[in-house]
Amino acid sequence: MWRRIFDAIEDPVVLHDAEFHVLLANAAYCREAGLSEAEVLGKPYWEVFPRGAGPLPKRKDVVRSGDPSISQDEVQVGAKLFLAKCYVVRDDQGVASHSLLIFNDITAQRLAEMALAESEERFRRAMETARDAIVSIDGESGIVTAWNPAAEMMFGFPREEILGRNFHDFILPPRFREAAKTGMAQFASEGKGPVIGRTQELIALRRDGTEFPIELSISAVQIHGKWNATGIARDISERKHAEESLKNLATKFRTVFESSSDAIILLDEAGFFDCNMAALRMFGFQSRDEFLGKNLSTLFPPTQPGGEQSIELAHEHMAIAFESGSDRFEWLHCRQDGAEFPAEVLLTALTLDGKLAIQATVRDISERRHAEEKDRRLGQMYRTISRCNEVLVRAQDEAALIHDMCRVLSDEGGFPTVWVGYVTPGASELIRPVASIGELAERFLECPDTTTADEGQGPATTAIRTEQAVVCLDIQKDERCQSVRESALQLGYEAVAAFPLTFNEHGLGVLVVYGHRPDEFAEDIIALLAELAGDLAFGIGNLRSRGDRLRILEKLELSLDHAVAAIAAMVEMRDPYTAGHQRRVAKLATAIAEEMGMSADDQEGLHMAGILHDIGKIHVPAEILSNPGKLSDAEFEIIKTHAKIGWEVLKEIDFPWPVADMVYQHHEKLDGSGYPRGLKSDEILPAARILAVADVVESMTTHRPYRPGFGVFPALQEISQRKGTAYDAMAVEACLRLFMEKNYQW
């Protein structure tokens, strides 16, 4: 029985005598030795298992002391690790006669211990190197049991100071401590609580008493039957600050979004999902609920002015925005009531909540278009007046004069019907049409307007009777247009203006002009037409009297001067910072020409070019002209176009001098460094070279939006240093003499 019990022991066991010879070995020992018991008996055990050079190191110590606890040798046999324990049997005299060696297989235990140690080392390193604070506390007492360096830095408490003390009394603000301790009581008994297994944001306390936000994750672990809590805390002060900044930024963005005068619309594939108040006003909607959810086709007509299908073209622009980030273009929109208007659109691609979207910024450019049309119309009228002045200068026959004036107003001025009527002396004072051009010409030649008596209420009779211009901007509703309403409306005429022809306080007749649109008779146009009517009356009167033609020439020259001055004033009204610039340049250029010995006629032509040299700036946006900062390359390229545009405006006007070419060349330099064509030396007109010197001196001397004036001496230094290379040497020397010797004053 005892043998079976002996062999049932799983660990190897061997009994040996005082000489270490094996007397008895169990089955486990023989199995580990790989021998039978017969082969084992009588041999020193170190020759059998575990093999070695002699007894285990601590075997002799046990024999001497009799204490088996001191004989615990760890023995490595292959992949296994054994703990050898020796128990000594002594005779009656206390002499050791036998020893029992038990080899406990501790391989699995040692591997577990090593894994645990490795795990603890990893945890320790993680604790030591973690950027987040890691804190462990005892569930029953709330005492801190672990405190990593990050916790020291975050909360300001050294580890040796905080270990063993209650966590809540130091880390939580006083107002939260009672609730936290109540929660800890439940945790101590159940390992549960409202904060266990969750990540939440809390307010923590530093050692210096300042509070700060943290993000805290708490887990529970049971050690030796007691619940412990481990918390990982992260200082989220910067994140909270960023969130607050982002919130403030969002508020600012929303403020800008809502206060923008441009319509701003956000849309995705489902339609509009946000917009500002300007969008509602621009497109005629009462509320966002009414607007949101609608699609693109709601806001524009089926086709664009170029004939393209609006929806297809819109998708092309959106594709460009998604590919390039943005796309800017002009577009014809329509309001909810169907009214169409031109707009400038900027599409910007966005990614919101992971989805692609478009921000459409829409600017109503109706007023800009109106201003551009007004500028175009004024330019057209100035050219028309110039042509009319030519007719007046060359006129030899009254009938031809009147007919040619009507033709120029129709062909050059763009007025569809123009006619002139004379007052027939007598009791009834009938108006007799004498010349008419346009679609209603036959109507006026065949049917006199009416009499000039008090009962005559038409535009022509009213103008003659009151000796004032009469403007009817709505033929449909104006009672003064009753006699011609039907015919005019059939031809699409909406407005008419009549101007009395008076010479030497004597009424000669009337000039009547029809227009397709009311804006063709803007206030500036009316003033020019009234001036033209006065010139026509003057021409008629002088032809009738066969007076001194010099008077005609003088008045026409004055009219031309006035027209030129009006053109210059129109440019300066758009660019108040250069008000007077053209006049000062013209004055200085004329003085230089005189100093150089130019003829009076050439001086007059140069003066005219100086007055008009910046007319091309009428097509440069006002915001660029008055920009107080440094111009971008693109903006400067736009500025540089004014020389060519000025030439295009003036080239059709038959001045006695090459004014258009002088304007075209006033920024050219002798060395070819000028613009717009990079002309050199003799390719530049002599008058344009003088104009270039006067322009740079005046520009540097006076203030500009982007800089104060440099004064006259730096300007003179500039032209002196570049004399003969950029600027004409004779013009520079004449200019220097004017300022340095003759005390020239602006």
Protein Blocks (a to p, Z undefined) as FASTA:
>chain_A
ZZmmmmmpmbdcddddfkopafbdcfklmmmnopafklmgopafklmoccdfbdcfklmm
mmmnopaklmccdddehjbccdddddddddfkopafbdcdddddfklmmmmmmmmmmmmm
mmmmmmmmpmbdcddddfklopafbdcfklmmmnopafklmgopafklmmpcfklmmmmm
mmmmmmmmnopafkgopacddddddfkopacddddddddddeehiacdddddddfklmmm
mmmmmmmmmmmmmmmmmmpmbdcddddfkbcfbdcfklmmmnopabfklmgopafklmpc
fbdfkopafklmmmmmmmmmmmnopacdddddddfkopacddddddddddeehiacdddd
dddfklmmmmmmmmmmmmmmmmmmmmmmmmmmmpcbfklmmmmmmmmmmmmnopabdcdd
dddedjkopacdfbdcdjklmmmmmmcfbdcbfklmbfklmmmmnopacddfblklmmkl
mmmmmmmmmnopabdcdddddeehiafbdcddddfbfklmgfklmmmmmmmmmmmmmmmm
mmmnopafklmmmmmmmmmmmmmmmmmmmmmmmmmmlgoklmmmmmmmmmmmmmnopafk
lmmmmmmmmmmmmmmmmmgcfklmmocbdcdfklmmmmmmmmmmmmmmmmmpccfbdfkl
mmmmmmccfklpacfkopahjlpcfklmmmmmmmmmmmmmpccfkbccebjklmmmmmmm
mgoklpcfklmmmmmmmmmmnopaZZ
